[in-house]
Each structure stands twice: as C-alpha cells, then as structure tokens.
Amino acid sequence: MRFQLTEDQRALQGGVRELLARRFGREELRAAVDAPGCLDRALWRELGAVGFFALRLPEVQGGVGLGLPEAVLAFEEAGRTLLPGPLMATHLAAAEVPGAATGETVVADVGACGLVEWLAAADVVRGDAAGAVPLRSVDPLTPLHRVPVARGVDPVAVLLTAAEQLGSATRACELAVQHARAREQFGQPIGGFQAVKHLCAEMLVRTETARAAVYAAAVTADPADIDTARLLADEAAVRGARDCLQVHGGMGFTWEFEVHLHLKRAWVRTHRAGDATESEENLAAELLAQPI
Amino acid sequence: MDLTYTPEEQEFRARLREWLGKVLPVLPPKPSPDDWPGRRAYDLGWQRRLHDAGYADVHWDASPTMRLIFLEETEKAGAPYVGAGFVGLLHAGPTIAAEGTPEQRARWLPPILRGEEVWCQGFSEPDAGSDLAALRTRARRDGDDYVVSGSKIWTSHAEVADWCELLVRTDPEAPKHRGISWLAMPMDAPGITVRPLKTLAGSAEFAEVFLDEVRVPVANRVGDENDGWRVTMVTLSFERGTAFVGEVVACRRVLRELAGEARKNGRWDDPVLRRRLGRLNAEFRALWRLTQWNVSEAERTGGVPGVGGSVFKLRYSHARQELYDAAADVWGPDSLDLDRPWVLDRLSSLSYTIAAGTSQIQRNIVAERILGLPKGR
C-alpha cells in the first residue's frame, strides 16, 4: 500500500497549479466577477490544449490516457483558484461531444437538482433544458438556470465536485492562516490567540480528513467511498469558507475580499451532485448491506 | 496513489489470519475487569503467544504498513488488546530502543517482548497535566542513586507494573523543559504508594502514585541528565502514530451492529437517525483512509510518525463520542442500563478528547507546528 501521490501525480498537480496561477490569478478573478456570465474562450481552449478536458480519454482517442486520481488532482486545483465555467460538464462530455476534449466546444449539463450552470454560454447542453428559467445566481461566477426535469447524476461528477470542494477548502485554510499571521490586534498577531488558532486548526483537520476520503475514492471509484468523499468535502469547503470569513472579521464580509466567492461556489457545488441526504441514505443502507 | 497491498504484505496478512484462526479458540477465558492480577496474566500470556509466533516486535521493527495490517487483522478477529503491555510495547520500549545504552536495551527490551514485565507511565502530575513540562517530582542525586519524591497521576496498570517510565526534575534552576530526566523506576522499591482512582465509568482504570524518598539507580536513567524532555517527545510521537488503527476498525463494527439494532427495534424508520448513522459511516470510512494515508506517509518518510497524528486524534476522538451519542439514540432508555453492552463504552469514550493530549492542546500543536501560527495564549 502506497497511498501517497506518485512523482508523476505531483508533477501534474504542480503543472496545473502553475498554469492556473499564470492564467487565472487575482486580476483575472476580479475581471471575471465584474463580467458575470462571460466565459473566457481563449482560456477554455488553453485548458483543452493542456488536456484538462481530455485527461481521462484514452490516447487512441486523442486523450491524455490518465485516470480518476489525476482528474481529481486537476479539479482540486480548479477549485482552489475558483476557475469559472462548466469544467465538469465539458470534461465529462469529452468522449461524446465533438470539440469538448479540445476546448472548442463548451458543454453544460442539466444537474441533479434541476439546475444548469453556464447554460447561456454553452454550445451544447446535455439533458433536457426545455423550459429553462434563469435565476439571479448567488455566486457571481456561476450563472444558473432552473429546469423542470432533473437528470440522474454521474458518480464521477460527484467525485470531481468533491475534488473542487477540497481545493476550495485548502485555499480557505491558507487564506485564514496568512491573515492570522499578519493581522495584529492587542499588540500581537491574532493567530497567537487560541480562539483564532483553534478555528484554523479545525479547518486543517476537516481539509486533511476530506483529502484522504477524496483521494481514496479516486483510487477505488467505489460508490460508498464517493459518497463519503462528497459529504466530507462539502463540509470542509462550506465550513472552511465560513471560518475563513470569520477569521478575516469585517474584511471577510466585503465584496472585495475573495472568501465570499469560495463560500458561494461551495454552496453551488453542494447542490450540483443532488441532495446530501441522498449520500447519507446511501451510506446508511451500506451499513446494513455488508456483514459485520 | 495505490491502496493495494504488495504480495509480501498480502502474505503477511494471510499468515497472520491463519495463525489467529488457530490460536484464538484455545485462549483462556477473559478475566473480569476488576481482577488486576488476572488481567496482567492474561495480557502477558497473549504477548507471550505473539512472541513465540514471531509477532512480538510488530510495533517496533515492522514497517508501518505491516503494523497497520497486524492491528487491523487482530481487531477483526477479536484478538486480545495490548492491555497491560501498552506502556512497555508502545511508550517505554520504543524510547529505550531509540535512546538507551546497549546494556539498557538488553536488560529491558527482551522481557517486554516476551511478555514477562509490565511497565506503567509516571508523566502527569496533579499540577502538571497539559503543561507537562511544569512537573515537580524531584530527583536528588545521592551517590549512585537518585532519591525521588513527588506524586504522579493517571497511571494505568500501576498496581501490577514491574517498572515505571518516570519523568523527574533533576535541575530545578533550569528552564522547565531543560531540567527533566527520564528514569526507569522499579515498582517494588521502598517508598512507593499506589492509590487507585475510580473513573466516571465506576472502575479503577488508573491510579495516583506517591513517591517518598524512592531510590532509583543512576544507571536507570535513559538519555542524558536533564535531556528527558527530548527523550519523552520520541515516546509521545509513537503514541500518536498507528495507536488507533484497531479502534477505528472496532468503531466501524460497532456502527454496523448499531444499524442492525436500529433496524430490529424500529428506530431505523426515523430518517433523521438513519442519516446520522450514514454520516457516521462517512466519518469512520474517512478516518480509515486518513489512517492509510498517514501510514503511507510514515512509510515514505522513514517510520517515525509526524504531527499528522494530531489531526487524526482530533477528528477521531470527537467521532468516537458522536458514535456513542448516536448509539444512545438507538437504544433509548436502554442506554441508561449499565448491564447493556456499549453503555460502559459510551462512558469511556468521554476520556478520548482528554487523554494523551486534550483536544485543545492538539489544536495548539496543529496550529503551531503544521500551520506555523505564533505561540501564545
């Protein structure tokens, strides 16, 4: 058993992180917030060119030929930088929708809760989008439509969503720690106060527990492992963003500071894969399914 | 990332399973929890069997993955716990192995491995708990002996121990971390009084140990004089490594039994309870994966477990308490009946967020040593 990232996986993680830092940094994030609903097609093609969408497509089909663990690492990085767009839908369509793998075609999916992300910006929609009604999305980086008919959810989508949540949780913890080290009150960094440092410690505990669950599910692709990953990663992302906001005090409540974007995106993702109660019920049933 | 086991690891598991299948049916009956000499004999007898079968030093020399397999398989098979052997095998032994002289290793390690001697731990004091380095038990040099006076607390197995790994203050003038030494104290030395302490579960699981001018040979000091704090940290990092593997396996079994019980008594029809059990399933599945992750990391970095153990302990101790609170919901009024199974386990779960470093201290460790936040209160 060697449940650690391999050298290749580290390299891939580093490569994606480097690309996203270069192409989607703070300024690009601000620009995206100021232009809601606009998808950066050039960036999308660039993601296609480096194999983000074709990552799991076999090499004979022009793909990269990698597996779920590598896809999880890439989506974790996307979650970390709040990269906007229907990444998941396009990635999942790589084998079926022409141009999806290369980033030429943008694909949207009807989700499990009857929500469609990025419908207006998409070239192709999978699922029944008839009667779609736009709603004023709480997340400025995810335009949403409601449709009458929900679509069954792909377990891979559940897992990759959990990977995005994991990336977001990791980032929220880093931001909170940076601030707690730098911000001084009462003549010392606030991270020296136990009330603050314990919030940060709990963020790390939730993130690292979720990481083990998400990576394990990527290796096994077992349905119970995926439900586990989803529940833990949702918790790590939503509570992580909340605590990060709290550590930042008044600044955390501003539009300017990015933590609200993490929180709002985390909320959107908790609905993407259907109700959490479904995962809880699956895992409850699993307790009875296997012998003691 | 790979969760499959190597052929060597699989063979180790298969051989262990086969051996457990043969040896467990012929074990003597378990002694009553109040029968301390009986418990000592039973626990040492088990260690002796492990020794004779070649598993004695699985906690020391085996790779972290082999140790994981050992703890997983013994728990699944319902084998005895390490019990009275805990301090010897998991604290004092590894410390002596890492820091002792060849003579000290030869004197103390073989009896631990053969299941002949029991060790207890004399670290905490009434006024030195979380702030362990504030300990005041004094050791004064007198010829070839230290003369030790003070008191220790929360000492498990003190009544039946042969040796005590003892932290004493050898230099009261030095800064508090720099005046401590680590001694092996024979428990039959004159001047030692053991007073059992009753836990909230109603049993005497640990004791207070009073030391009145106890003579301990200087030759029993492991490590340099006043270097005991560093020597101790070696020990504590073992405690936070694979220590909970068997327990996570056990919790997952308890959770399945609970689900079965809920199905029988009708509580399963309550969706709130059902989903709570579903969440606990996620929790313990994740804790198992985190264990595998930490073990693999120890494997990669060469064995000594790191502060990742604190992350695990924080989450696990809380989850264990949640498990038994959910259990009480499944049993209803039966959860008030001490004759029901698990009611004592529910009570003992209350110690998990306190023992071996409280959750508050663990959060300080995580924040300061992993996240790099400043020290301060």
Interface residues (C-beta under 8 A of the other chain):
Chain A: M1 R2 F3 Q4 L5 T6 Q9 P69 C173 V177 A180 R181 Q188 P189 G191 G192 F193 Q194 K197 H198 C200 A201 E202 L204 V205 E208 T209 A210 R211 A212 A213 Y215 A216 A218 V219 T220 A224 D225 D227 T228 L231 L232 T277 S279 E280 E281 N282 L283 A284 A285 E286 L287 L288 Q290 I292
Chain B: M1 D2 L3 T4 Y5 T6 E9 T65 L68 R253 L255 R256 E257 L258 A259 G260 R263 P271 R274 R275 L277 G278 R279 N281 A282 E283 R285 A286 L287 R289 L290 Q292 W293 V295 S296 E297 E299 R300 G308 V311 L314 R315 Q360 Q362 R363 N364 V366 A367 E368 I370 L371 G372 L373 P374 K375 G376 R377
